[in-house]
């Protein structure tokens, strides 16, 4: 049986694991210009694979999303990944 201290440490580690996108992921030019639509992810779920490229670029520019790959973006809140 594990000690209470073990569970407290595990709980704290899990609650503090936030992903902060790196520099290239905040650059909307990282999206593939040859595509007309991209995927949009929130909390590990793909909301749509049909988000217009222009809308996706605007979300990244405003800081509402970050680039996951050249074909997908993820939601952001307060500069922390929500994807």
Z-matrix of the N, CA and C atoms (Angstrom, degrees):
N
C 1 1.444
C 2 1.532 1 109.00
N 3 1.326 2 116.14 1 136.04
C 4 1.461 3 120.73 2 -178.65
C 5 1.525 4 110.71 3 -85.75
N 6 1.313 5 113.92 4 151.90
C 7 1.467 6 119.40 5 -177.45
C 8 1.531 7 111.32 6 -75.02
N 9 1.299 8 116.25 7 161.75
C 10 1.465 9 122.22 8 176.34
C 11 1.522 10 110.00 9 -60.94
N 12 1.324 11 117.20 10 -36.71
C 13 1.452 12 122.30 11 179.37
C 14 1.534 13 110.99 12 -59.63
N 15 1.327 14 117.90 13 -39.58
C 16 1.463 15 122.35 14 178.62
C 17 1.528 16 109.90 15 -59.61
N 18 1.322 17 116.60 16 -47.81
C 19 1.460 18 120.72 17 -178.32
C 20 1.522 19 111.80 18 -66.87
N 21 1.323 20 118.02 19 -36.02
C 22 1.463 21 121.16 20 177.60
C 23 1.527 22 110.42 21 -63.45
N 24 1.337 23 117.21 22 -43.80
C 25 1.465 24 121.33 23 179.23
C 26 1.527 25 110.63 24 -64.24
N 27 1.322 26 117.14 25 -42.15
C 28 1.460 27 121.36 26 -179.36
C 29 1.520 28 110.30 27 -64.57
N 30 1.306 29 117.37 28 -43.67
C 31 1.459 30 121.73 29 -179.96
C 32 1.531 31 110.60 30 -62.59
N 33 1.330 32 118.03 31 -43.08
C 34 1.461 33 121.60 32 179.50
C 35 1.524 34 110.74 33 -64.58
N 36 1.320 35 117.12 34 -41.85
C 37 1.468 36 120.81 35 -179.32
C 38 1.521 37 110.58 36 -63.46
N 39 1.324 38 116.98 37 -42.51
C 40 1.466 39 120.69 38 -179.22
C 41 1.521 40 111.45 39 -66.50
N 42 1.309 41 117.33 40 -38.88
C 43 1.460 42 120.06 41 -177.16
C 44 1.526 43 112.49 42 -74.23
N 45 1.324 44 118.09 43 -20.03
C 46 1.459 45 120.19 44 -178.27
C 47 1.526 46 112.58 45 -99.80
N 48 1.319 47 117.93 46 6.73
C 49 1.465 48 119.77 47 -177.80
C 50 1.523 49 110.11 48 -86.48
N 51 1.308 50 115.93 49 88.93
C 52 1.453 51 122.39 50 177.47
C 53 1.523 52 107.82 51 -108.41
N 54 1.309 53 115.99 52 144.32
C 55 1.456 54 120.27 53 178.61
C 56 1.523 55 108.86 54 -103.49
N 57 1.316 56 116.00 55 122.41
C 58 1.453 57 122.37 56 176.94
C 59 1.525 58 107.49 57 -107.01
N 60 1.328 59 118.33 58 114.01
C 61 1.464 60 121.09 59 -178.35
C 62 1.529 61 112.42 60 -57.31
N 63 1.335 62 115.03 61 147.33
C 64 1.464 63 120.19 62 178.60
C 65 1.533 64 109.74 63 -82.68
N 66 1.320 65 115.57 64 173.63
C 67 1.456 66 122.15 65 -174.24
C 68 1.520 67 115.58 66 -52.02
N 69 1.323 68 118.31 67 -49.14
C 70 1.465 69 120.26 68 -177.13
C 71 1.520 70 111.19 69 -63.98
N 72 1.333 71 118.01 70 -26.06
C 73 1.461 72 121.15 71 -178.80
C 74 1.529 73 112.50 72 -76.68
N 75 1.317 74 116.65 73 -10.15
C 76 1.457 75 121.21 74 178.29
C 77 1.524 76 111.42 75 -101.11
N 78 1.326 77 116.46 76 5.48
C 79 1.466 78 123.80 77 -179.01
C 80 1.525 79 109.46 78 -104.02
N 81 1.332 80 116.93 79 112.35
C 82 1.465 81 119.40 80 -175.97
C 83 1.521 82 113.73 81 -68.87
N 84 1.326 83 118.24 82 -10.60
C 85 1.467 84 119.70 83 176.03
C 86 1.532 85 111.53 84 -75.93
N 87 1.330 86 116.87 85 -6.13
C 88 1.464 87 120.76 86 176.61
C 89 1.525 88 112.00 87 -74.87
N 90 1.337 89 117.51 88 -10.80
C 91 1.461 90 120.94 89 177.79
C 92 1.526 91 109.65 90 -80.99
N 93 1.326 92 116.31 91 145.01
C 94 1.464 93 123.42 92 -177.15
C 95 1.530 94 110.28 93 -68.90
N 96 1.307 95 117.25 94 113.95
C 97 1.466 96 123.42 95 -177.96
C 98 1.527 97 113.37 96 -67.20
N 99 1.333 98 117.55 97 -17.62
C 100 1.463 99 119.79 98 -178.41
C 101 1.530 100 112.12 99 -82.02
N 102 1.323 101 117.34 100 -8.86
C 103 1.465 102 121.22 101 179.92
C 104 1.519 103 110.54 102 -89.97
N 105 1.321 104 115.94 103 151.26
C 106 1.466 105 119.27 104 174.59
C 107 1.527 106 110.63 105 -98.58
N 108 1.344 107 116.46 106 -23.68
C 109 1.466 108 120.88 107 179.27
C 110 1.525 109 110.06 108 -137.82
N 111 1.333 110 115.99 109 158.04
C 112 1.463 111 122.00 110 177.09
C 113 1.528 112 109.28 111 -134.54
N 114 1.328 113 115.71 112 167.35
C 115 1.456 114 121.62 113 176.31
C 116 1.520 115 109.46 114 -82.40
N 117 1.345 116 116.43 115 147.14
C 118 1.462 117 121.72 116 176.59
C 119 1.524 118 108.14 117 -125.09
N 120 1.343 119 116.58 118 120.81
C 121 1.464 120 123.51 119 -175.22
C 122 1.525 121 111.40 120 -112.26
N 123 1.334 122 116.11 121 138.38
C 124 1.462 123 123.16 122 175.24
C 125 1.521 124 108.39 123 -139.58
N 126 1.328 125 116.96 124 125.81
C 127 1.470 126 122.55 125 178.08
C 128 1.525 127 113.25 126 50.82
N 129 1.316 128 116.86 127 42.84
C 130 1.463 129 121.63 128 176.29
C 131 1.517 130 115.00 129 78.04
N 132 1.323 131 117.22 130 7.86
C 133 1.463 132 121.75 131 -179.56
C 134 1.523 133 109.41 132 -121.39
N 135 1.334 134 115.61 133 132.42
C 136 1.451 135 118.63 134 176.46
C 137 1.523 136 108.25 135 -79.47
N 138 1.334 137 116.62 136 115.06
C 139 1.462 138 120.13 137 179.79
C 140 1.512 139 111.61 138 -76.57
N 141 1.326 140 116.07 139 -39.39
C 142 1.454 141 119.87 140 179.38
C 143 1.521 142 110.21 141 -156.04
N 144 1.315 143 114.91 142 150.05
C 145 1.463 144 120.28 143 172.88
C 146 1.525 145 108.16 144 -107.62
N 147 1.326 146 116.53 145 10.32
C 148 1.457 147 121.00 146 -174.05
C 149 1.527 148 113.39 147 -122.60
N 150 1.341 149 118.38 148 26.72
C 151 1.461 150 119.88 149 177.37
C 152 1.527 151 108.49 150 -73.16
N 153 1.326 152 117.53 151 126.14
C 154 1.464 153 119.76 152 179.05
C 155 1.527 154 111.04 153 -57.70
N 156 1.326 155 115.35 154 141.29
C 157 1.458 156 121.34 155 -178.24
C 158 1.523 157 111.51 156 -55.57
N 159 1.328 158 117.63 157 -42.67
C 160 1.471 159 120.72 158 -178.61
C 161 1.530 160 111.05 159 -61.79
N 162 1.320 161 117.56 160 -40.24
C 163 1.466 162 121.58 161 178.84
C 164 1.532 163 110.67 162 -66.78
N 165 1.330 164 116.20 163 -40.76
C 166 1.459 165 120.86 164 178.69
C 167 1.530 166 110.62 165 -63.51
N 168 1.336 167 116.83 166 -44.38
C 169 1.466 168 120.67 167 178.83
C 170 1.520 169 110.76 168 -61.45
N 171 1.326 170 117.20 169 -38.05
C 172 1.468 171 121.22 170 179.74
C 173 1.529 172 110.90 171 -67.29
N 174 1.333 173 117.63 172 -40.29
C 175 1.467 174 121.04 173 177.31
C 176 1.531 175 111.19 174 -61.88
N 177 1.322 176 116.34 175 -41.10
C 178 1.468 177 120.21 176 178.28
C 179 1.530 178 109.66 177 -67.36
N 180 1.321 179 116.94 178 -43.32
C 181 1.469 180 121.05 179 -180.00
C 182 1.532 181 111.65 180 -60.41
N 183 1.335 182 116.59 181 -38.98
C 184 1.464 183 121.34 182 -179.53
C 185 1.530 184 113.31 183 -79.27
N 186 1.338 185 117.40 184 -10.00
C 187 1.457 186 120.54 185 -178.63
C 188 1.520 187 113.21 186 85.01
N 189 1.322 188 117.31 187 13.84
C 190 1.462 189 122.03 188 178.10
C 191 1.523 190 111.69 189 -85.79
N 192 1.336 191 116.70 190 -13.76
C 193 1.465 192 121.84 191 -177.93
C 194 1.519 193 108.85 192 -150.92
N 195 1.338 194 115.05 193 165.96
C 196 1.459 195 121.18 194 176.04
C 197 1.516 196 108.11 195 -133.80
N 198 1.324 197 116.24 196 160.42
C 199 1.463 198 122.17 197 -177.91
C 200 1.526 199 109.07 198 -82.58
N 201 1.326 200 115.92 199 123.93
C 202 1.470 201 121.28 200 174.91
C 203 1.527 202 108.58 201 -89.12
N 204 1.315 203 115.93 202 -45.79
C 205 1.466 204 122.96 203 176.50
C 206 1.523 205 106.81 204 -150.46
N 207 1.313 206 116.90 205 -177.61
C 208 1.466 207 119.43 206 -179.78
C 209 1.526 208 111.81 207 -67.09
N 210 1.347 209 117.02 208 -9.96
C 211 1.459 210 121.57 209 -176.68
C 212 1.521 211 113.71 210 -121.89
N 213 1.338 212 118.41 211 7.74
C 214 1.468 213 119.98 212 -175.66
C 215 1.522 214 111.73 213 -151.85
N 216 1.348 215 114.94 214 147.04
C 217 1.456 216 121.13 215 173.42
C 218 1.527 217 108.58 216 -125.95
N 219 1.317 218 114.87 217 159.27
C 220 1.461 219 121.00 218 178.20
C 221 1.519 220 110.05 219 -126.28
N 222 1.316 221 116.24 220 148.19
C 223 1.461 222 121.13 221 -179.18
C 224 1.527 223 110.63 222 -69.03
N 225 1.344 224 115.49 223 149.42
C 226 1.456 225 122.45 224 176.86
C 227 1.516 226 108.98 225 -132.99
N 228 1.330 227 114.59 226 147.65
C 229 1.465 228 120.47 227 173.79
C 230 1.515 229 106.66 228 -139.80
N 231 1.330 230 116.80 229 126.92
C 232 1.467 231 121.75 230 -178.90
C 233 1.527 232 112.09 231 54.39
N 234 1.347 233 116.91 232 40.32
C 235 1.472 234 123.90 233 178.98
C 236 1.519 235 113.94 234 64.96
N 237 1.322 236 118.24 235 17.34
C 238 1.465 237 122.75 236 177.74
C 239 1.525 238 108.10 237 -117.96
N 240 1.316 239 116.80 238 137.06
C 241 1.453 240 122.08 239 179.86
C 242 1.510 241 112.05 240 -58.70
N 243 1.315 242 116.04 241 136.01
C 244 1.459 243 123.30 242 171.38
C 245 1.534 244 109.22 243 -115.93
N 246 1.343 245 115.75 244 11.28
C 247 1.457 246 120.04 245 -176.36
C 248 1.448 247 110.89 246 -83.89
